[in-house]
Amino acid sequence: MRRQIHALTSLRFFAAFSVVLFHFRESFGQNFNLGFTENFISRGYIWVDFFFILSGFIIAYVYQEQFSRPSIQTYSRFLINRISRIYPAHVFVLGLFLTWESLTYMLVQFYGFSALPFDGCLSPATFATNMLMVHDWGGWFGNCSWNYPAWSISSEWLAYLLFPITLLVLKFSKKAVPALLASITLYILFLTFALEDDLSLKSVSGIIRVLMEFSLGVLVFRIHLRLIHLISSQVCNFMCLAAMVGAVLGLHFGFSDGLILPFLGGIVLFTAIMKDGVMHRMLSARWLVFLGEASYSIYLIHAFDQRVWNSIAVRIFGETFSIGMTYFYFFTVMVGIIGSGVLVYIFVEKPSRRWIQKQWIKSYE
């Protein structure tokens, strides 16, 4: 069993919270001014791409040895582990959306509320595809999410199913040079699909994003294996900080998203290698690691929190807030999102994962 890389776990929280800010940037009225952070926050969708790269790295990091001799049992255990990780919180939040739509339907029927429950993407048919996590696969399955951040969960589920194919990349990239060449090839191939400057869903499908970036994450892992004994933690601290600054400045000054991806890969690579130093100590703080562990639930729950907030804001507080109340509501809602995500992690995600693994994985041992 490989050690957990706590610093990488902490980064998950920052990435998830950046996506939250991106989705909430227009939820607090005209008085909400993002200031110098506007360019960074308005492109917060790119941190989903960071998740995909990180996911490919972590999957390769954890399962490389287990897949050294692939088998049906190994693959089954892998999928059960992945299901136990992503499915319980996904289903729980879907249940919240279903409950909300059902209550809205009753309010419309009995109290004359002006709303359209179970309309558009929120139909019974799309609920079924969301439950199966195939709702972002396109074609017959469509592209409708009840919980809009969960499009990435659907795409990543496909990447998990195709992981044996990704193993071919692992075998090809046993050395650093082939891994680097494969990374560059995949990167160029990825950019050919991104015909516009941004990697948002308006320009590039989720399937393309996750498959390419998941593979890039696997290749970052192969490069990490070769560099881990060649460079010091001090150098990694500096390179990690440089990659973070490069990503932030690139977003601020409007670099195309394709040019941001190498910085994201660098953050993953150098954070994984460093074992001490200032950056390592900061990112390994227990409270930050805990928030990183809860980041998946924070990411999933924030769209439901947004639905609730938007309803409250319009019906109770009105559409215009004073400057003071705007920022009070902003900080209150952000704390509420983190708190609700932590609760889902503690009471749904974590115990459900343990139960599924206890009940099912032993069947393959």
VOBA-1610 file (N, C-alpha, C; in pm, whole numbers, padded with zeros to 5 digits, always signed):
BEGIN
Met+00084-00119+00000Met+00000+00000+00000Met+00088+00125+00000Arg+00074+00211-00099Arg+00153+00332-00107Arg+00105+00434-00004Arg+00198+00518+00039Arg+00162+00623+00135Arg+00072+00726+00068Gln-00017+00785+00149Gln-00099+00894+00098Gln-00013+01020+00086Ile-00026+01090-00026Ile+00048+01214-00046Ile-00041+01327+00004His-00022+01365+00130His-00112+01460+00195His-00115+01595+00125Ala-00002+01638+00074Ala+00003+01769+00007Ala-00088+01772-00115Leu-00093+01662-00190Leu-00183+01655-00305Leu-00329+01654-00260Thr-00357+01587-00150Thr-00493+01584-00097Thr-00540+01725-00064Ser-00453+01806-00003Ser-00489+01944+00031Ser-00520+02026-00093Leu-00445+02004-00201Leu-00468+02079-00324Leu-00608+02054-00380Arg-00665+01939-00351Arg-00800+01909-00398Arg-00900+02010-00344Phe-00881+02052-00219Phe-00973+02150-00162Phe-00965+02283-00236Phe-00842+02331-00262Phe-00828+02459-00331Phe-00889+02453-00471Ala-00871+02340-00539Ala-00929+02323-00672Ala-01081+02322-00665Ala-01136+02246-00570Ala-01282+02238-00556Ala-01341+02374-00522Phe-01276+02446-00431Phe-01328+02576-00390Phe-01319+02677-00504Ser-01218+02666-00588Ser-01208+02755-00705Ser-01324+02731-00800Val-01366+02606-00816Val-01482+02575-00900Val-01609+02632-00836Val-01620+02622-00704Val-01735+02680-00633Val-01743+02830-00659Leu-01631+02900-00645Leu-01630+03044-00669Leu-01670+03076-00813Phe-01624+02996-00907Phe-01660+03016-01047Phe-01811+03008-01067His-01875+02910-01006His-02018+02893-01025His-02101+02994-00948Phe-02046+03051-00841Phe-02120+03147-00759Phe-02087+03292-00792Arg-02004+03316-00892Arg-01955+03452-00916Arg-02066+03550-00954Glu-02182+03500-01001Glu-02292+03589-01039Glu-02414+03569-00950Ser-02395+03513-00831Ser-02508+03479-00744Ser-02532+03581-00633Phe-02457+03693-00633Phe-02471+03787-00522Phe-02500+03930-00567Gly-02556+03943-00686Gly-02600+04073-00733Gly-02490+04161-00788Gln-02529+04280-00830Gln-02437+04370-00898Gln-02333+04430-00806Asn-02359+04433-00677Asn-02263+04492-00583Asn-02148+04399-00549Phe-02154+04276-00597Phe-02047+04181-00568Phe-01934+04203-00668Asn-01824+04259-00622Asn-01711+04294-00708Asn-01595+04200-00679Leu-01553+04127-00780Leu-01444+04031-00764Leu-01307+04097-00762Gly-01301+04223-00804Gly-01175+04297-00801Gly-01068+04233-00887Phe-00945+04231-00836Phe-00831+04180-00915Phe-00838+04028-00934Thr-00928+03960-00861Thr-00941+03815-00877Thr-01040+03776-00987Glu-01099+03875-01053Glu-01207+03845-01148Glu-01162+03750-01259Asn-01048+03778-01322Asn-01002+03694-01432Asn-00973+03552-01385Phe-00916+03540-01266Phe-00886+03408-01211Phe-01014+03330-01183Ile-01110+03393-01117Ile-01233+03324-01078Ile-01321+03296-01199Ser-01324+03386-01294Ser-01412+03367-01411Ser-01366+03252-01500Arg-01247+03200-01475Arg-01198+03083-01550Arg-01175+02964-01456Gly-01252+02964-01348Gly-01238+02859-01248Gly-01272+02720-01296Tyr-01339+02710-01412Tyr-01373+02578-01467Tyr-01248+02495-01495Ile-01134+02562-01514Ile-01013+02488-01551Ile-00961+02402-01436Trp-01008+02428-01313Trp-00962+02345-01202Trp-01026+02208-01204Val-01132+02191-01284Val-01183+02056-01309Val-01080+01978-01389Asp-01012+02045-01481Asp-00905+01981-01558Asp-00789+01940-01467Phe-00764+02022-01365Phe-00664+01984-01265Phe-00705+01854-01196Phe-00833+01841-01162Phe-00883+01719-01100Phe-00859+01598-01190Phe-00882+01613-01320Phe-00865+01501-01412Phe-00718+01457-01418Ile-00628+01554-01426Ile-00485+01521-01428Ile-00445+01455-01297Leu-00491+01513-01186Leu-00460+01457-01054Leu-00517+01317-01038Ser-00638+01296-01089Ser-00701+01165-01078Ser-00621+01060-01153Gly-00577+01092-01275Gly-00495+00998-01350Gly-00367+00965-01277Phe-00305+01067-01216Phe-00183+01045-01140Phe-00208+00953-01021Ile-00312+00982-00943Ile-00340+00906-00820Ile-00378+00762-00852Ile-00460+00743-00956Ile-00499+00606-00994Ile-00376+00524-01031Ala-00286+00585-01110Ala-00163+00514-01147Ala-00076+00490-01024Tyr-00067+00588-00937Tyr+00014+00581-00816Tyr-00033+00468-00724Val-00165+00455-00710Val-00221+00357-00617Val-00227+00217-00678Tyr-00259+00209-00808Tyr-00292+00079-00866Tyr-00186+00021-00959Gln-00073+00090-00974Gln+00028+00039-01066Gln+00072-00103-01030Glu+00104-00124-00904Glu+00153-00256-00862Glu+00044-00362-00875Gln-00081-00326-00842Gln-00190-00423-00850Gln-00216-00466-00994Phe-00191-00374-01088Phe-00216-00406-01228Phe-00090-00455-01300Ser+00014-00484-01224Ser+00134-00537-01289Ser+00104-00672-01354Arg+00008-00745-01296Arg-00043-00868-01356Arg-00196-00858-01360Pro-00249-00793-01464Pro-00393-00767-01471Pro-00475-00896-01468Ser-00592-00888-01405Ser-00685-01000-01402Ser-00826-00945-01381Ile-00925-01029-01402Ile-01063-00988-01380Ile-01084-00949-01233Gln-01022-01022-01142Gln-01036-00990-01000Gln-00976-00854-00968Thr-00859-00827-01023Thr-00795-00698-01000Thr-00881-00584-01052Tyr-00933-00603-01174Tyr-01017-00501-01236Tyr-01146-00482-01156Ser-01205-00591-01108Ser-01329-00583-01029Ser-01307-00509-00898Arg-01197-00541-00829Arg-01166-00470-00706Arg-01145-00321-00731Phe-01077-00293-00841Phe-01053-00154-00878Phe-01184-00078-00897Leu-01277-00137-00974Leu-01404-00070-01000Leu-01487-00054-00873Ile-01486-00156-00787Ile-01560-00146-00661Ile-01503-00034-00575Asn-01371-00026-00570Asn-01307+00083-00496Asn-01348+00219-00551Arg-01352+00230-00682Arg-01390+00356-00744Arg-01538+00388-00718Ile-01624+00287-00729Ile-01766+00308-00702Ile-01786+00351-00557Ser-01717+00285-00465Ser-01731+00321-00324Ser-01684+00463-00297Arg-01595+00512-00381Arg-01541+00647-00364Arg-01635+00754-00418Ile-01697+00730-00534Ile-01771+00838-00600Ile-01923+00823-00593Tyr-01972+00700-00575Tyr-02116+00679-00593Tyr-02203+00725-00475Pro-02169+00695-00349Pro-02260+00731-00239Pro-02293+00879-00233Ala-02194+00966-00238Ala-02220+01110-00232Ala-02297+01155-00355His-02265+01097-00470His-02337+01131-00594His-02485+01099-00581Val-02517+00981-00532Val-02658+00942-00517Val-02726+01026-00410Phe-02657+01054-00301Phe-02715+01136-00194Phe-02755+01274-00246Val-02666+01340-00320Val-02696+01473-00371Val-02807+01466-00476Leu-02807+01361-00557Leu-02919+01342-00651Leu-03051+01332-00575Gly-03048+01263-00462Gly-03167+01252-00379Gly-03214+01387-00328Leu-03119+01475-00295Leu-03155+01611-00253Leu-03224+01687-00366Phe-03171+01674-00486Phe-03233+01741-00601Phe-03372+01684-00628Leu-03386+01552-00617Leu-03517+01490-00639Leu-03617+01538-00534Thr-03573+01547-00410Thr-03660+01597-00304Thr-03701+01741-00330Trp-03605+01822-00373Trp-03633+01963-00402Trp-03735+01977-00515Glu-03715+01900-00622Glu-03809+01906-00734Glu-03947+01857-00692Ser-03952+01755-00608Ser-04080+01702-00562Ser-04154+01804-00475Leu-04082+01871-00386Leu-04144+01975-00304Leu-04191+02092-00390Thr-04111+02127-00490Thr-04150+02234-00582Thr-04278+02196-00656Tyr-04285+02071-00698Tyr-04405+02023-00768Tyr-04529+02037-00680Met-04516+02001-00552Met-04630+02012-00461Met-04669+02158-00437Leu-04569+02246-00428Leu-04598+02388-00410Leu-04668+02446-00532Val-04629+02400-00649Val-04695+02445-00772Val-04839+02395-00778Gln-04858+02269-00743Gln-04990+02208-00753Gln-05089+02263-00650Phe-05042+02283-00528Phe-05135+02316-00419Phe-05132+02463-00377Tyr-05024+02534-00409Tyr-05015+02673-00364Tyr-04989+02772-00478Gly-04989+02722-00600Gly-04979+02810-00715Gly-04845+02878-00735Phe-04736+02816-00687Phe-04603+02874-00709Phe-04573+02874-00859Ser-04500+02978-00902Ser-04461+02986-01043Ser-04326+02920-01063Ala-04328+02796-01098Ala-04205+02720-01122Ala-04237+02605-01216Leu-04131+02547-01274Leu-04149+02435-01367Leu-04066+02316-01317Pro-04118+02240-01221Pro-04043+02124-01171Pro-04037+02013-01274Phe-03933+01933-01266Phe-03913+01819-01356Phe-03918+01861-01503Asp-03859+01978-01531Asp-03861+02031-01666Asp-03721+02026-01727Gly-03714+02016-01860Gly-03586+02017-01929Gly-03498+01900-01891Cys-03377+01931-01845Cys-03283+01826-01807Cys-03325+01753-01681Leu-03414+01812-01603Leu-03455+01750-01477Leu-03578+01662-01496Ser-03568+01567-01586Ser-03680+01477-01616Ser-03654+01339-01555Pro-03758+01256-01541Pro-03737+01121-01489Pro-03638+01039-01571Ala-03641+01056-01704Ala-03550+00980-01790Ala-03405+01019-01763Thr-03379+01149-01752Thr-03241+01192-01727Thr-03199+01158-01584Phe-03296+01146-01493Phe-03261+01104-01357Phe-03201+00964-01360Ala-03256+00878-01445Ala-03206+00741-01456Ala-03062+00740-01510Thr-03033+00820-01612Thr-02897+00823-01666Thr-02800+00883-01565Asn-02848+00978-01484Asn-02764+01035-01379Asn-02734+00931-01272Met-02832+00851-01236Met-02809+00746-01137Met-02704+00647-01184Leu-02702+00620-01314Leu-02607+00525-01372Leu-02473+00590-01406Met-02463+00720-01386Met-02342+00797-01415Met-02301+00790-01562Val-02398+00787-01650Val-02368+00787-01794Val-02423+00912-01860His-02462+01010-01782His-02535+01126-01833His-02450+01224-01912Asp-02317+01207-01913Asp-02233+01296-01992Asp-02165+01221-02107Trp-02216+01105-02139Trp-02153+01024-02243Trp-02201+01060-02383Gly-02299+01147-02395Gly-02348+01190-02524Gly-02428+01081-02595Gly-02462+01106-02720Gly-02536+01008-02798Gly-02670+00975-02736Trp-02698+00846-02725Trp-02825+00800-02670Trp-02841+00843-02524Phe-02731+00857-02451Phe-02738+00891-02309Phe-02763+01039-02285Gly-02736+01123-02386Gly-02758+01266-02371Gly-02647+01334-02293Asn-02671+01461-02260Asn-02576+01541-02183Asn-02647+01626-02079Cys-02733+01562-02002Cys-02813+01635-01903Cys-02775+01593-01761Ser-02738+01690-01680Ser-02703+01664-01541Ser-02807+01725-01448Trp-02860+01646-01358Trp-02943+01701-01252Trp-02857+01789-01161Asn-02741+01738-01128Asn-02645+01811-01046Asn-02530+01850-01139Tyr-02529+01974-01187Tyr-02442+02006-01300Tyr-02294+01976-01279Pro-02234+01988-01158Pro-02093+01951-01147Pro-02068+01803-01171Ala-02175+01721-01163Ala-02157+01576-01175Ala-02131+01530-01319Trp-02130+01624-01416Trp-02090+01583-01551Trp-01949+01524-01547Ser-01864+01584-01461Ser-01725+01537-01454Ser-01717+01398-01390Ile-01812+01366-01301Ile-01815+01233-01240Ile-01850+01129-01345Ser-01945+01163-01431Ser-01984+01073-01540Ser-01866+01048-01633Ser-01797+01155-01672Ser-01683+01141-01763Ser-01570+01062-01698Glu-01547+01088-01570Glu-01438+01018-01502Glu-01472+00870-01483Trp-01599+00839-01464Trp-01641+00699-01453Trp-01605+00623-01581Leu-01622+00688-01695Leu-01582+00625-01821Leu-01431+00602-01824Ala-01355+00698-01773Ala-01209+00681-01768Ala-01171+00563-01680Tyr-01244+00542-01570Tyr-01216+00426-01484Tyr-01245+00296-01558Leu-01356+00293-01630Leu-01392+00172-01704Leu-01288+00138-01810Leu-01225+00241-01865Leu-01127+00221-01971Leu-00984+00213-01918Phe-00969+00205-01788Phe-00835+00206-01729Phe-00744+00095-01782Pro-00794-00026-01810Pro-00704-00127-01868Pro-00638-00081-01997Ile-00710+00000-02076Ile-00649+00053-02198Ile-00539+00153-02162Thr-00565+00232-02059Thr-00464+00327-02013Thr-00338+00256-01967Leu-00352+00131-01925Leu-00235+00054-01883Leu-00134+00038-01996Leu-00184+00040-02120Leu-00092+00034-02233Leu+00003+00153-02231Val-00049+00268-02188Val+00034+00387-02176Val+00139+00365-02068Leu+00097+00302-01958Leu+00191+00272-01850Leu+00306+00184-01899Lys+00274+00082-01976Lys+00376-00008-02025Lys+00470+00061-02123Phe+00411+00149-02205Phe+00492+00220-02302Phe+00588+00317-02234Ser+00542+00376-02123Ser+00617+00485-02062Ser+00695+00440-01940Lys+00767+00330-01949Lys+00843+00282-01834Lys+00964+00368-01805Lys+01005+00447-01901Lys+01118+00535-01879Lys+01073+00680-01897Ala+01150+00772-01844Ala+01111+00911-01842Ala+01099+00971-01983Val+01194+00939-02070Val+01192+00999-02204Val+01069+00957-02283Pro+01036+00825-02292Pro+00912+00788-02359Pro+00789+00850-02293Ala+00791+00861-02161Ala+00678+00922-02091Ala+00662+01068-02131Leu+00775+01138-02139Leu+00770+01279-02177Leu+00722+01294-02321Leu+00772+01210-02410Leu+00730+01215-02549Leu+00582+01184-02563Ala+00536+01082-02488Ala+00394+01048-02492Ala+00309+01161-02437Ser+00358+01229-02333Ser+00285+01342-02276Ser+00271+01454-02379Ile+00381+01485-02446Ile+00378+01591-02548Ile+00283+01553-02661Thr+00287+01426-02703Thr+00198+01381-02810Thr+00051+01394-02769Leu+00021+01347-02647Leu-00116+01359-02599Leu-00158+01505-02586Tyr-00068+01587-02541Tyr-00097+01729-02523Tyr-00131+01795-02656Ile-00049+01766-02757Ile-00075+01823-02891Ile-00207+01769-02946Leu-00230+01639-02926Leu-00355+01579-02973Leu-00474+01642-02903Phe-00459+01667-02774Phe-00567+01729-02698Phe-00598+01868-02752Leu-00495+01944-02780Leu-00515+02081-02827Leu-00581+02084-02964Thr-00565+01978-03044Thr-00631+01976-03174Thr-00783+01969-03158Phe-00829+01914-03047Phe-00973+01911-03021Phe-01022+02046-02967Ala-00934+02117-02897Ala-00971+02246-02837Ala-00949+02356-02940Leu-01044+02369-03030Leu-01029+02464-03140Leu-01040+02608-03093Glu-01100+02629-02975Glu-01110+02763-02920Glu-01012+02776-02804Asp-01005+02895-02747Asp-00904+02920-02645Asp-00937+02857-02511Asp-01064+02824-02484Asp-01097+02775-02352Asp-01137+02628-02356Leu-01126+02563-02240Leu-01155+02421-02227Leu-01289+02397-02158Ser-01373+02499-02154Ser-01504+02483-02092Ser-01589+02390-02177Leu-01701+02347-02121Leu-01788+02254-02192Leu-01847+02316-02319Lys-01840+02447-02331Lys-01889+02512-02453Lys-01799+02479-02571Ser-01674+02446-02543Ser-01576+02425-02650Ser-01531+02281-02665Val-01514+02212-02554Val-01459+02076-02558Val-01547+01985-02475Ser-01584+01869-02530Ser-01671+01778-02456Ser-01601+01722-02334Gly-01682+01687-02234Gly-01627+01632-02111Gly-01551+01504-02134Ile-01599+01421-02227Ile-01533+01293-02254Ile-01391+01315-02304Ile-01375+01408-02399Ile-01242+01435-02452Ile-01151+01490-02343Arg-01204+01582-02264Arg-01125+01643-02157Arg-01074+01536-02059Val-01165+01452-02012Val-01124+01359-01907Val-01030+01251-01960Leu-01056+01198-02078Leu-00972+01090-02130Leu-00830+01139-02159Met-00819+01256-02220Met-00687+01310-02250Met-00613+01348-02122Glu-00682+01417-02032Glu-00614+01468-01913Glu-00589+01357-01810Phe-00676+01260-01803Phe-00652+01143-01719Phe-00525+01071-01766Ser-00511+01055-01897Ser-00391+00992-01952Ser-00267+01076-01926Leu-00282+01208-01935Leu-00169+01294-01902Leu-00128+01277-01756Gly-00226+01260-01668Gly-00197+01238-01527Gly-00120+01108-01506Val-00156+01003-01581Val-00084+00877-01572Val+00061+00895-01616Leu+00080+00972-01721Leu+00216+00995-01770Leu+00295+01084-01674Val+00229+01178-01609Val+00297+01257-01506Val+00348+01165-01395Phe+00269+01063-01363Phe+00312+00965-01263Phe+00439+00894-01308Arg+00446+00854-01435Arg+00565+00784-01484Arg+00688+00876-01477Ile+00670+01003-01511Ile+00782+01097-01502Ile+00823+01115-01356His+00724+01120-01268His+00750+01134-01124His+00838+01021-01072Leu+00814+00898-01120Leu+00894+00784-01074Leu+01042+00801-01107Arg+01071+00865-01218Arg+01210+00883-01260Arg+01275+01003-01193Leu+01195+01105-01164Leu+01253+01227-01108Leu+01265+01223-00957Ile+01189+01135-00893Ile+01181+01137-00747Ile+01316+01116-00680His+01408+01048-00746His+01540+01024-00689His+01648+01116-00747Leu+01605+01206-00836Leu+01703+01290-00904Leu+01703+01435-00856Ile+01593+01482-00801Ile+01587+01622-00758Ile+01549+01630-00611Ser+01595+01732-00545Ser+01575+01747-00401Ser+01438+01807-00370Ser+01398+01793-00244Ser+01272+01853-00201Ser+01275+02004-00210Gln+01393+02064-00186Gln+01404+02209-00194Gln+01374+02256-00336Val+01430+02185-00434Val+01403+02219-00573Val+01255+02201-00604Cys+01195+02094-00551Cys+01053+02067-00576Cys+00965+02174-00513Asn+01003+02222-00394Asn+00928+02330-00332Asn+00926+02453-00422Phe+01043+02487-00475Phe+01052+02603-00564Phe+00974+02580-00693Met+00989+02463-00754Met+00921+02434-00880Met+00770+02428-00862Cys+00725+02374-00749Cys+00582+02368-00720Cys+00526+02509-00708Leu+00595+02594-00632Leu+00551+02733-00616Leu+00551+02805-00751Ala+00655+02780-00831Ala+00664+02844-00963Ala+00548+02800-01052Ala+00512+02671-01047Ala+00399+02622-01127Ala+00268+02684-01081Met+00250+02699-00950Met+00128+02762-00898Met+00119+02908-00943Val+00230+02980-00927Val+00232+03120-00969Val+00208+03132-01119Gly+00270+03041-01195Gly+00251+03043-01340Gly+00106+03020-01378Ala+00038+02927-01310Ala-00103+02900-01339Ala-00190+03021-01306Val-00166+03081-01189Val-00246+03196-01146Val-00224+03315-01239Leu-00098+03344-01271Leu-00069+03457-01360Leu-00121+03431-01501Gly-00110+03305-01545Gly-00162+03272-01678Gly-00312+03294-01687Leu-00383+03255-01583Leu-00527+03278-01581Leu-00559+03428-01573His-00484+03498-01491His-00509+03642-01473His-00485+03721-01600Phe-00377+03687-01671Phe-00340+03764-01790Phe-00396+03707-01919Gly-00486+03608-01907Gly-00561+03562-02023Gly-00490+03465-02114Phe-00393+03389-02063Phe-00333+03284-02145Phe-00443+03184-02184Ser-00430+03126-02302Ser-00526+03024-02341Ser-00517+02905-02246Asp-00628+02837-02228Asp-00632+02728-02130Asp-00533+02618-02162Gly-00509+02595-02290Gly-00414+02491-02328Gly-00274+02518-02274Leu-00241+02646-02256Leu-00110+02682-02203Leu-00106+02673-02051Ile-00223+02663-01988Ile-00230+02650-01843Ile-00207+02505-01800Leu-00245+02410-01885Leu-00236+02268-01849Leu-00097+02224-01805Pro+00012+02265-01872Pro+00145+02223-01824Pro+00173+02270-01681Phe+00124+02389-01645Phe+00142+02436-01508Phe+00067+02346-01410Leu-00054+02304-01448Leu-00132+02217-01361Leu-00062+02082-01343Gly-00009+02029-01454Gly+00066+01904-01445Gly+00190+01920-01359Gly+00256+02037-01370Gly+00374+02063-01289Gly+00342+02071-01140Ile+00226+02129-01108Ile+00185+02135-00967Ile+00172+01994-00911Val+00106+01905-00986Val+00089+01767-00942Val+00224+01698-00929Leu+00308+01713-01031Leu+00437+01643-01034Leu+00526+01682-00915Phe+00545+01811-00896Phe+00642+01854-00795Phe+00586+01845-00653Thr+00455+01858-00640Thr+00395+01838-00507Thr+00410+01693-00463Ala+00399+01601-00557Ala+00410+01458-00526Ala+00552+01420-00485Ile+00651+01489-00539Ile+00790+01452-00514Ile+00842+01508-00382Met+00803+01630-00349Met+00863+01694-00230Met+00821+01623-00101Lys+00916+01610-00011Lys+00892+01540+00116Lys+00914+01628+00237Asp+00969+01747+00218Asp+00984+01842+00327Asp+00994+01982+00267Gly+01015+02081+00353Gly+01020+02218+00306Gly+00894+02295+00342Val+00897+02426+00316Val+00787+02514+00357Val+00657+02476+00288Met+00659+02459+00156Met+00537+02425+00082Met+00480+02293+00131His+00568+02197+00153His+00523+02065+00197His+00457+02074+00334Arg+00517+02150+00426Arg+00459+02163+00560Arg+00326+02235+00557Met+00316+02338+00475Met+00190+02412+00465Met+00078+02323+00411Leu+00108+02251+00305Leu+00005+02169+00240Leu-00025+02041+00317Ser+00060+02006+00412Ser+00038+01885+00490Ser-00030+01912+00624Ala-00073+02035+00647Ala-00145+02069+00770Ala-00269+01981+00782Arg-00298+01931+00901Arg-00407+01833+00919Arg-00543+01888+00876Trp-00571+02012+00915Trp-00701+02068+00882Trp-00719+02084+00731Leu-00609+02115+00662Leu-00616+02132+00518Leu-00628+01997+00448Val-00559+01896+00500Val-00572+01761+00446Val-00716+01711+00463Phe-00775+01740+00579Phe-00913+01700+00603Phe-01008+01765+00503Leu-00991+01894+00478Leu-01075+01962+00380Leu-01053+01904+00240Gly-00928+01865+00213Gly-00900+01799+00085Gly-00973+01667+00073Glu-00979+01592+00184Glu-01051+01465+00182Glu-01201+01487+00163Ala-01251+01600+00211Ala-01394+01632+00197Ala-01425+01707+00068Ser-01323+01735-00013Ser-01341+01821-00130Ser-01439+01763-00232Tyr-01442+01632-00246Tyr-01534+01570-00341Tyr-01679+01600-00302Ser-01710+01586-00174Ser-01845+01616-00127Ser-01876+01765-00137Ile-01776+01849-00110Ile-01795+01994-00126Ile-01825+02027-00272Tyr-01751+01965-00360Tyr-01771+01987-00504Tyr-01911+01943-00548Leu-01957+01829-00499Leu-02087+01778-00542Leu-02204+01855-00483Ile-02193+01900-00359Ile-02306+01960-00290Ile-02328+02105-00328His-02227+02171-00385His-02238+02317-00400His-02345+02359-00499Ala-02377+02276-00597Ala-02483+02313-00691Ala-02620+02309-00624Phe-02641+02213-00534Phe-02766+02210-00459Phe-02775+02330-00365Asp-02663+02363-00300Asp-02660+02482-00215Asp-02691+02606-00296Gln-02642+02610-00419Gln-02670+02725-00505Gln-02819+02732-00540Arg-02879+02618-00566Arg-03022+02616-00594Arg-03102+02672-00476Val-03066+02628-00356Val-03134+02676-00236Val-03110+02825-00218Trp-02984+02868-00233Trp-02952+03008-00212Trp-03025+03097-00311Asn-03025+03062-00438Asn-03092+03145-00538Asn-03241+03159-00509Ser-03303+03054-00459Ser-03444+03061-00424Ser-03466+03153-00305Ile-03379+03142-00205Ile-03390+03227-00087Ile-03362+03373-00122Ala-03259+03395-00202Ala-03217+03531-00235Ala-03329+03608-00304Val-03396+03544-00397Val-03499+03612-00475Val-03628+03625-00396Arg-03672+03518-00331Arg-03803+03517-00267Arg-03804+03585-00130Ile-03691+03585-00062Ile-03689+03640+00074Ile-03614+03773+00080Phe-03494+03777+00022Phe-03412+03897+00034Phe-03427+03993-00083Gly-03490+03947-00193Gly-03497+04031-00312Gly-03376+04011-00400Glu-03367+04086-00506Glu-03260+04066-00604Glu-03143+04163-00586Thr-03158+04265-00503Thr-03052+04364-00484Thr-03016+04373-00337Phe-02886+04359-00307Phe-02837+04369-00170Phe-02749+04494-00157Ser-02740+04545-00035Ser-02643+04650-00009Ser-02503+04590-00017Ile-02402+04678-00028Ile-02265+04628-00041Ile-02227+04545+00082Gly-02261+04595+00200Gly-02226+04524+00322Gly-02293+04388+00330Met-02422+04383+00300Met-02495+04256+00307Met-02449+04161+00197Thr-02409+04216+00082Thr-02360+04131-00027Thr-02244+04044+00020Tyr-02146+04106+00085Tyr-02028+04031+00128Tyr-02055+03946+00252Phe-02151+03990+00333Phe-02193+03906+00446Phe-02256+03778+00394Tyr-02347+03791+00296Tyr-02410+03673+00237Tyr-02307+03584+00169Phe-02212+03648+00100Phe-02109+03572+00030Phe-02031+03483+00127Phe-01979+03541+00233Phe-01899+03463+00328Phe-01985+03359+00400Thr-02111+03396+00430Thr-02200+03301+00496Thr-02228+03180+00407Val-02255+03206+00281Val-02286+03098+00187Val-02163+03010+00165Met-02044+03071+00152Met-01923+02992+00131Met-01895+02901+00251Val-01912+02955+00371Val-01893+02873+00491Val-01997+02762+00494Gly-02121+02794+00453Gly-02227+02694+00449Gly-02198+02582+00351Ile-02140+02617+00236Ile-02106+02515+00136Ile-01999+02422+00190Ile-01894+02480+00248Ile-01787+02396+00304Ile-01844+02309+00416Gly-01927+02370+00502Gly-01986+02293+00613Gly-02076+02181+00566Ser-02160+02208+00467Ser-02250+02104+00417Ser-02171+01993+00349Gly-02063+02031+00277Gly-01978+01930+00214Gly-01909+01842+00317Val-01862+01902+00424Val-01797+01826+00531Val-01896+01729+00594Leu-02020+01773+00615Leu-02122+01686+00673Leu-02152+01566+00581Val-02161+01593+00450Val-02184+01484+00356Val-02066+01387+00359Tyr-01946+01440+00369Tyr-01827+01356+00375Tyr-01828+01268+00500Ile-01860+01327+00615Ile-01854+01254+00742Ile-01966+01151+00753Phe-02087+01189+00713Phe-02203+01104+00741Phe-02251+01022+00621Val-02203+01053+00502Val-02248+00978+00383Val-02129+00914+00311Glu-02039+00997+00262Glu-01931+00947+00177Glu-01840+00848+00249Lys-01788+00886+00364Lys-01690+00804+00433Lys-01747+00672+00484Pro-01860+00673+00560Pro-01914+00544+00607Pro-01964+00455+00495Ser-02020+00515+00389Ser-02069+00434+00276Ser-01953+00367+00204Arg-01843+00439+00189Arg-01726+00380+00124Arg-01674+00260+00202Arg-01667+00276+00333Arg-01620+00165+00416Arg-01714+00045+00407Trp-01845+00071+00407Trp-01942-00038+00402Trp-01934-00113+00270Ile-01927-00040+00158Ile-01920-00104+00026Ile-01793-00188+00014Gln-01683-00132+00057Gln-01556-00206+00047Gln-01558-00330+00136Lys-01617-00318+00254Lys-01623-00432+00346Lys-01713-00541+00290Gln-01825-00503+00227Gln-01922-00600+00179Gln-01882-00666+00048Trp-01815-00593-00039Trp-01796-00640-00175Trp-01654-00680-00211Ile-01557-00606-00161Ile-01420-00637-00202Ile-01376-00774-00154Lys-01422-00815-00037Lys-01382-00946+00015Lys-01431-01060-00075Ser-01530-01034-00159Ser-01580-01136-00251Ser-01479-01170-00358Tyr-01379-01079-00379Tyr-01281-01099-00484Tyr-01144-01135-00428Glu-01140-01167-00301Glu-01013-01203-00239Glu-01002-01353-00215
//
